[in-house]
Amino acid sequence: MKKPERKREKSAFEWRHYHVQALAEAIRRADALRYPADSVLRQFFREHSSLGQRDRAFVAEGVFACLRRRRSLKTLTQTTKPQRLALAVLVREFGYALREAEALADAADREWLKDFDAHWKTSEALLSDINNADVPDELWARLNNDYDAATCTQLTQAWTQPAPFDLRVNVMKTTRDEALAALRDEGWQIEPTPYSPLGIRVHGRPMLAQHPWLVEGKLEVQSESSQLVGMLVAPRRGEMVADFCAGAGGKTLLLGMLMRSQGRLYAFDVLDKRLKKLTPRLARSGLSNVHPQRIDSERDAKLKRLAGKMDRVLVDAPCTGTGTLQRNPDMKWRYSEAGLAELNAKQTAILTAAAKLVKPGGRLVYATCSVLSAENEAIVAQFLSAHPEFSLQPAAEALARAQVPLDTGETFKLLPHEHHTDGFFAAVMVRDQESEKRLTRRRGEKLF
């Protein structure tokens, strides 16, 4: 009987060629913009289980590079073919030499690749401002309405670069100095974050998923800008606090830690699946004062019982996410003015509802991961005009009390090109003590 042939192992060249084919297919799926890029990649990797950790990193970095430079890349290549876009990413974004890239191209693409390599640098210098910005028309117009030309250029160029990667120390279990020393002993390239006293900035992409410090809850993945928003809320031990749009709970865990697990912290969200992501993180954190609660909307009856009782309320409102385009580049290609208008209505409704939870003398923090004034300053100005019982407090004062060396003025505003973080906005508002009397007089009114 003839012995079955052993499955031949792929050669090094075949593996490299397979990786480019995989990158092309992943680009095809992500470029359709039907689903978030990270969801597309998770599904893609489930279907291509033979790809190792480094192979997956190569594909993921290639997809995100393509999405970050989508407009200029398609202008320079004059193609929408995924295979050619993948090759262009290797040459333009990853710095492959022509000979290296040619060896990975099919015969039909080699002549095209030679032509692209010969002219792309010259053509890049002639790109229009909007093509260089790598944003859609409507977002470019909105940015130019909010910022001067130099800031628009710097901001959009920052969006073409990968985002920094930060961790937050859980001071219930360790200190930043201990974490820095231990991780450096393991060979990590790390440094303290520039502003957050709890943050660690990681260079490169070490293996994190099953790292003991994360499994044990000593560290959490959280961007520095997100950490700073929690410090603006500045909850104290024993207080009643609400995270009104908790999501997967990154800021919730920070607030609970700042409270030293004392008091009561509500984590509200309208989606069960988001709150379920909080469950394992909460178990790792060591916190016992967090109470996740799903609500149907900002008018849920659960909220009515808490009206006027909260010491601190955080509203991390749904937004366009323009501050996070370094890490979520596909979001900029979904931007539309119509979508912004819908979000503005939602932001106003959520902020108005959350404000009803704040007791006299309590603090309300409105935040977004957006750099657009229509979602930030405009929403806050409109709210303050309609609610004279609230007043704006200088964000710098709250940051100074938290020993954060940063002053962005009356409100908190971070820009990627300036602060080397995600873009973020926050406004700190306080309800005056006299509003207790007004609340008593209006007790018969329907609050929700």
C-alpha positions as CSV (number, residue, x, y, z in Angstrom):
1,M,0.0,0.0,0.0
2,K,1.3,3.4,-1.0
3,K,2.2,5.5,2.0
4,P,0.3,8.8,2.2
5,E,2.4,11.8,1.3
6,R,3.4,14.0,4.2
7,K,2.1,17.5,4.0
8,R,4.9,19.7,2.7
9,E,5.9,22.6,4.9
10,K,5.7,26.0,3.3
11,S,9.1,27.6,2.4
12,A,10.0,31.0,3.9
13,F,9.1,32.6,0.5
14,E,5.8,30.9,0.4
15,W,5.0,32.0,3.9
16,R,5.9,35.6,3.1
17,H,3.7,35.4,-0.1
18,Y,0.9,33.9,2.0
19,H,1.1,36.8,4.4
20,V,0.8,39.4,1.6
21,Q,-2.2,37.5,0.3
22,A,-3.7,37.4,3.8
23,L,-3.1,41.2,4.1
24,A,-4.8,41.8,0.8
25,E,-7.8,39.9,1.8
26,A,-8.0,41.6,5.2
27,I,-7.7,45.0,3.5
28,R,-10.5,44.0,1.1
29,R,-12.8,43.3,4.1
30,A,-11.9,46.3,6.2
31,D,-12.0,48.7,3.3
32,A,-15.7,48.0,2.7
33,L,-16.3,49.9,6.0
34,R,-19.3,47.7,6.8
35,Y,-18.0,46.9,10.3
36,P,-15.4,48.3,12.7
37,A,-11.9,47.3,11.6
38,D,-11.1,45.5,14.9
39,S,-14.2,43.4,14.5
40,V,-13.3,42.6,10.9
41,L,-9.8,41.5,12.0
42,R,-11.0,39.3,14.9
43,Q,-13.3,37.4,12.4
44,F,-10.5,37.2,9.9
45,F,-8.0,35.7,12.4
46,R,-10.6,33.2,13.5
47,E,-10.9,32.0,9.9
48,H,-7.1,32.0,9.4
49,S,-5.9,30.2,12.5
50,S,-2.6,29.1,10.9
51,L,-1.4,32.7,11.3
52,G,1.0,33.1,14.2
53,Q,1.2,36.0,16.6
54,R,3.8,37.9,14.4
55,D,1.8,37.1,11.3
56,R,-1.3,38.6,12.8
57,A,0.6,41.7,13.9
58,F,1.8,42.1,10.3
59,V,-1.7,41.8,8.9
60,A,-3.3,44.1,11.6
61,E,-0.6,46.8,11.2
62,G,-1.0,46.6,7.4
63,V,-4.8,47.0,7.5
64,F,-4.6,50.0,9.9
65,A,-1.8,51.6,7.9
66,C,-4.0,51.3,4.8
67,L,-7.0,52.8,6.6
68,R,-5.0,55.7,8.0
69,R,-3.7,56.6,4.6
70,R,-6.7,55.4,2.6
71,R,-7.3,58.6,0.5
72,S,-3.7,59.4,-0.3
73,L,-2.9,55.7,-1.0
74,K,-5.7,55.3,-3.5
75,T,-4.8,58.6,-5.1
76,L,-1.2,57.5,-5.6
77,T,-1.9,54.0,-6.6
78,Q,-4.9,54.8,-8.8
79,T,-6.4,51.4,-7.8
80,T,-8.9,49.9,-5.4
81,K,-7.4,46.3,-5.9
82,P,-6.6,44.9,-2.5
83,Q,-3.5,43.1,-3.7
84,R,-2.0,46.3,-5.1
85,L,-3.0,48.3,-2.0
86,A,-1.2,45.7,0.1
87,L,1.9,46.0,-2.0
88,A,1.7,49.8,-1.8
89,V,1.5,49.5,2.0
90,L,4.7,47.4,2.1
91,V,6.6,50.0,0.0
92,R,5.1,53.3,1.2
93,E,4.2,52.6,4.8
94,F,6.6,49.8,5.8
95,G,9.6,50.9,3.9
96,Y,10.1,47.7,1.8
97,A,12.7,48.0,-1.0
98,L,11.3,47.4,-4.5
99,R,13.3,44.1,-4.7
100,E,11.7,42.8,-1.5
101,A,8.2,43.8,-2.6
102,E,8.6,42.5,-6.1
103,A,9.5,39.0,-4.8
104,L,6.1,38.9,-3.1
105,A,4.1,40.1,-6.0
106,D,2.3,38.0,-8.7
107,A,3.6,38.4,-12.2
108,A,0.7,40.6,-13.2
109,D,1.5,43.1,-10.5
110,R,5.2,43.4,-10.8
111,E,5.2,45.9,-13.7
112,W,2.6,47.9,-11.8
113,L,4.7,47.8,-8.7
114,K,7.8,49.0,-10.5
115,D,5.8,52.0,-11.9
116,F,4.4,52.8,-8.5
117,D,7.8,52.6,-6.8
118,A,9.3,54.9,-9.4
119,H,6.8,57.7,-9.1
120,W,5.0,57.7,-5.7
121,K,7.4,60.0,-3.8
122,T,7.3,62.6,-6.6
123,S,3.5,62.4,-6.8
124,E,3.1,62.5,-3.0
125,A,4.8,65.9,-3.0
126,L,2.1,67.2,-5.4
127,L,-0.9,65.9,-3.4
128,S,-3.6,68.4,-2.5
129,D,-4.1,69.4,1.1
130,I,-7.2,67.2,1.6
131,N,-5.5,64.2,0.0
132,N,-2.5,64.7,2.3
133,A,-4.8,65.1,5.3
134,D,-6.3,61.6,4.5
135,V,-9.8,62.5,5.7
136,P,-13.2,62.7,3.9
137,D,-14.5,66.0,2.5
138,E,-17.1,66.6,5.2
139,L,-14.6,66.1,8.0
140,W,-12.0,68.3,6.4
141,A,-14.5,71.1,6.1
142,R,-15.5,70.7,9.7
143,L,-11.9,70.7,10.9
144,N,-11.2,73.9,9.0
145,N,-14.2,75.5,10.6
146,D,-12.8,74.7,14.1
147,Y,-9.1,75.2,13.7
148,D,-6.5,77.3,11.7
149,A,-4.8,75.8,8.7
150,A,-1.6,74.9,10.6
151,T,-3.5,73.0,13.3
152,C,-5.6,71.1,10.7
153,T,-2.4,70.0,9.0
154,Q,-0.7,68.9,12.3
155,L,-3.8,67.2,13.6
156,T,-4.5,65.2,10.5
157,Q,-0.9,64.2,10.1
158,A,-0.9,62.9,13.7
159,W,-3.9,60.7,12.7
160,T,-1.7,59.0,10.1
161,Q,0.5,57.6,12.8
162,P,-0.1,54.7,15.3
163,A,-1.5,55.7,18.7
164,P,0.5,55.4,21.8
165,F,-0.1,52.4,24.0
166,D,-0.7,53.0,27.7
167,L,-1.4,51.0,30.8
168,R,-2.9,52.2,34.1
169,V,-1.7,51.0,37.5
170,N,-4.3,49.7,40.0
171,V,-3.1,51.3,43.2
172,M,-5.3,48.9,45.2
173,K,-2.7,46.2,44.3
174,T,0.6,47.9,43.4
175,T,2.4,51.2,42.7
176,R,3.7,52.6,39.5
177,D,7.3,52.4,40.7
178,E,6.8,48.7,41.4
179,A,5.2,48.1,38.0
180,L,7.9,50.0,36.1
181,A,10.7,48.1,37.9
182,A,9.1,44.7,37.3
183,L,8.3,45.2,33.7
184,R,11.7,46.7,32.9
185,D,13.3,43.6,34.4
186,E,11.3,41.6,31.9
187,G,12.8,43.7,29.1
188,W,9.9,45.9,28.3
189,Q,10.6,49.4,26.8
190,I,8.4,51.6,29.0
191,E,8.3,55.0,30.7
192,P,5.9,56.9,32.9
193,T,3.1,58.7,30.9
194,P,3.8,62.5,30.7
195,Y,0.8,63.6,32.6
196,S,-1.1,60.8,34.4
197,P,0.6,59.8,37.7
198,L,-1.0,56.3,37.2
199,G,0.1,55.7,33.6
200,I,2.8,53.6,31.9
201,R,3.6,54.1,28.2
202,V,4.7,51.0,26.4
203,H,6.8,51.0,23.3
204,G,6.5,48.1,20.9
205,R,3.9,45.5,21.3
206,P,4.8,43.0,24.0
207,M,2.6,39.9,24.7
208,L,-0.1,41.1,27.1
209,A,-3.1,38.9,26.9
210,Q,-2.1,36.5,29.6
211,H,0.5,38.6,31.4
212,P,0.3,38.0,35.1
213,W,0.1,41.7,36.0
214,L,-3.0,42.1,33.9
215,V,-4.6,38.7,34.8
216,E,-4.2,39.7,38.5
217,G,-5.7,43.1,38.0
218,K,-2.5,45.1,38.9
219,L,-2.6,46.7,35.5
220,E,-5.4,47.8,33.1
221,V,-5.1,48.8,29.5
222,Q,-6.3,52.5,29.4
223,S,-5.1,55.5,27.4
224,E,-3.6,58.4,29.3
225,S,-6.3,60.8,28.2
226,S,-9.0,58.5,29.6
227,Q,-7.1,58.3,32.9
228,L,-7.0,62.1,33.1
229,V,-10.8,62.4,32.6
230,G,-11.3,60.2,35.7
231,M,-9.1,62.5,37.7
232,L,-11.3,65.4,36.7
233,V,-14.2,63.6,38.3
234,A,-12.1,63.2,41.4
235,P,-14.4,61.0,43.5
236,R,-13.8,60.7,47.2
237,R,-14.2,57.7,49.5
238,G,-17.7,57.2,50.7
239,E,-19.4,59.2,48.0
240,M,-22.2,58.3,45.6
241,V,-20.9,58.4,42.0
242,A,-22.4,57.5,38.6
243,D,-20.6,56.7,35.4
244,F,-23.6,57.5,33.1
245,C,-22.2,55.9,29.9
246,A,-20.0,53.2,31.4
247,G,-19.5,51.0,28.3
248,A,-16.9,48.3,29.1
249,G,-16.0,50.1,32.3
250,G,-12.4,51.5,31.8
251,K,-13.3,54.8,33.5
252,T,-15.6,53.0,36.0
253,L,-12.7,50.9,37.3
254,L,-10.5,54.0,37.7
255,L,-13.3,55.9,39.6
256,G,-13.8,52.9,41.9
257,M,-10.0,52.7,42.5
258,L,-9.9,56.5,43.3
259,M,-12.7,55.9,45.8
260,R,-10.6,53.1,47.4
261,S,-13.7,50.8,46.9
262,Q,-15.7,52.8,49.4
263,G,-19.0,54.5,48.8
264,R,-21.3,53.5,45.9
265,L,-20.5,53.6,42.2
266,Y,-23.1,53.1,39.6
267,A,-22.1,52.0,36.1
268,F,-25.0,52.7,33.7
269,D,-25.2,51.7,30.1
270,V,-28.0,50.8,27.6
271,L,-26.3,47.7,26.2
272,D,-25.9,44.5,28.2
273,K,-23.0,43.3,26.0
274,R,-20.9,46.3,27.0
275,L,-21.6,45.8,30.7
276,K,-20.7,42.1,30.4
277,K,-17.2,43.1,29.3
278,L,-16.9,44.9,32.6
279,T,-17.7,41.8,34.7
280,P,-14.2,40.0,34.4
281,R,-12.4,43.3,34.6
282,L,-14.3,44.1,37.8
283,A,-13.5,40.7,39.3
284,R,-9.7,41.3,38.6
285,S,-9.8,44.8,40.0
286,G,-10.5,43.9,43.7
287,L,-13.3,46.6,43.8
288,S,-16.5,45.9,45.7
289,N,-18.3,49.2,45.4
290,V,-19.3,49.1,41.7
291,H,-22.9,48.4,40.7
292,P,-23.4,47.8,36.9
293,Q,-27.0,48.7,35.9
294,R,-28.5,48.4,32.4
295,I,-30.9,51.2,31.6
296,D,-33.3,51.4,28.7
297,S,-32.5,55.0,27.9
298,E,-31.6,58.3,29.7
299,R,-35.3,58.4,30.9
300,D,-35.2,55.0,32.7
301,A,-37.2,54.7,35.9
302,K,-34.0,53.5,37.7
303,L,-32.6,57.0,37.4
304,K,-35.6,58.7,38.8
305,R,-34.9,57.2,42.3
306,L,-31.4,58.7,42.2
307,A,-32.3,62.2,41.2
308,G,-30.4,64.8,43.2
309,K,-28.4,62.2,45.2
310,M,-25.1,61.9,43.3
311,D,-21.9,63.6,44.5
312,R,-20.2,63.1,41.1
313,V,-21.6,62.2,37.7
314,L,-19.4,61.4,34.7
315,V,-21.0,61.6,31.2
316,D,-18.6,60.1,28.7
317,A,-21.0,60.8,25.8
318,P,-21.3,58.9,22.6
319,C,-19.5,60.9,19.9
320,T,-17.8,60.8,16.5
321,G,-14.6,59.4,18.1
322,T,-12.4,61.9,16.1
323,G,-10.0,62.0,19.0
324,T,-9.2,58.3,18.6
325,L,-8.6,58.2,14.8
326,Q,-5.0,57.0,15.3
327,R,-6.3,53.7,16.9
328,N,-9.6,53.6,15.0
329,P,-8.8,55.0,11.6
330,D,-11.9,53.5,9.9
331,M,-14.1,55.8,11.9
332,K,-13.0,58.9,9.9
333,W,-14.3,57.3,6.7
334,R,-17.7,56.9,8.3
335,Y,-18.0,60.6,9.4
336,S,-20.9,62.6,8.1
337,E,-22.5,65.9,9.0
338,A,-25.9,64.1,9.3
339,G,-24.3,61.6,11.8
340,L,-22.9,64.5,13.7
341,A,-26.3,66.2,14.0
342,E,-27.8,63.0,15.3
343,L,-25.0,62.7,17.9
344,N,-25.5,66.3,19.0
345,A,-29.1,65.6,19.8
346,K,-28.2,62.5,21.8
347,Q,-25.4,64.3,23.6
348,T,-27.8,67.0,24.7
349,A,-30.4,64.6,25.9
350,I,-27.9,62.4,27.8
351,L,-26.2,65.4,29.5
352,T,-29.6,66.9,30.5
353,A,-30.7,63.6,32.0
354,A,-27.5,63.0,33.9
355,A,-27.5,66.4,35.4
356,K,-30.7,65.6,37.3
357,L,-28.7,63.0,39.3
358,V,-26.3,65.6,40.7
359,K,-27.0,66.9,44.2
360,P,-26.5,70.6,45.1
361,G,-22.7,71.1,45.5
362,G,-22.1,68.0,43.3
363,R,-19.9,67.8,40.3
364,L,-20.9,66.9,36.7
365,V,-18.2,66.1,34.1
366,Y,-19.1,66.0,30.4
367,A,-16.5,64.3,28.2
368,T,-16.0,63.1,24.7
369,C,-13.2,61.5,22.7
370,S,-13.8,64.1,20.0
371,V,-11.9,67.1,18.8
372,L,-14.9,68.8,17.2
373,S,-16.3,71.9,18.9
374,A,-19.9,71.0,17.9
375,E,-19.7,68.0,20.3
376,N,-17.7,69.8,23.0
377,E,-17.8,73.5,23.7
378,A,-21.1,74.0,21.8
379,I,-22.9,71.3,23.9
380,V,-21.6,72.6,27.2
381,A,-22.5,76.2,26.3
382,Q,-26.0,75.2,25.3
383,F,-26.4,73.2,28.6
384,L,-25.1,76.0,30.8
385,S,-27.4,78.4,29.1
386,A,-30.4,76.2,29.8
387,H,-29.3,75.2,33.4
388,P,-28.2,78.3,35.3
389,E,-27.9,76.2,38.5
390,F,-24.7,74.7,37.0
391,S,-21.5,76.7,36.6
392,L,-18.2,75.8,34.7
393,Q,-15.2,75.2,37.0
394,P,-11.6,75.5,35.7
395,A,-10.4,72.0,34.7
396,A,-6.9,73.1,35.5
397,E,-7.8,73.3,39.2
398,A,-9.1,69.7,39.3
399,L,-5.9,68.5,37.5
400,A,-3.6,70.4,39.9
401,R,-5.3,68.8,42.9
402,A,-4.6,65.4,41.3
403,Q,-1.0,66.5,40.7
404,V,-1.3,66.5,37.0
405,P,1.1,68.9,35.3
406,L,-1.3,70.1,32.6
407,D,-3.3,73.3,32.0
408,T,-5.5,73.5,28.9
409,G,-7.6,76.4,30.2
410,E,-11.1,76.5,31.4
411,T,-11.9,73.2,29.8
412,F,-9.8,70.1,29.4
413,K,-8.7,69.5,25.8
414,L,-6.1,67.2,24.4
415,L,-4.9,67.1,20.8
416,P,-2.8,64.1,19.5
417,H,-0.2,66.3,17.8
418,E,0.3,68.5,20.8
419,H,-0.1,66.2,23.8
420,H,0.8,62.8,22.2
421,T,-2.4,61.2,23.5
422,D,-5.8,60.5,22.1
423,G,-7.8,63.6,21.5
424,F,-10.2,64.3,24.4
425,F,-12.5,67.0,25.8
426,A,-14.0,67.5,29.2
427,A,-15.8,70.2,31.1
428,V,-16.2,70.3,34.8
429,M,-19.5,71.7,36.1
430,V,-20.8,72.2,39.6
431,R,-24.3,72.5,40.8
432,D,-24.7,75.4,43.2
433,Q,-26.0,74.9,46.7
434,E,-29.0,77.2,46.3
435,S,-30.4,74.7,43.8
436,E,-31.5,72.6,46.8
437,K,-34.1,75.2,47.5
438,R,-35.2,75.3,43.9
439,L,-35.3,71.5,43.9
440,T,-37.5,71.5,47.0
441,R,-39.9,74.0,45.4
442,R,-40.1,71.9,42.2
443,R,-40.4,68.5,43.9
444,G,-43.8,68.0,42.4
445,E,-42.4,68.3,38.9
446,K,-41.7,65.3,36.8
447,L,-37.9,64.8,36.7
448,F,-37.8,62.0,34.2
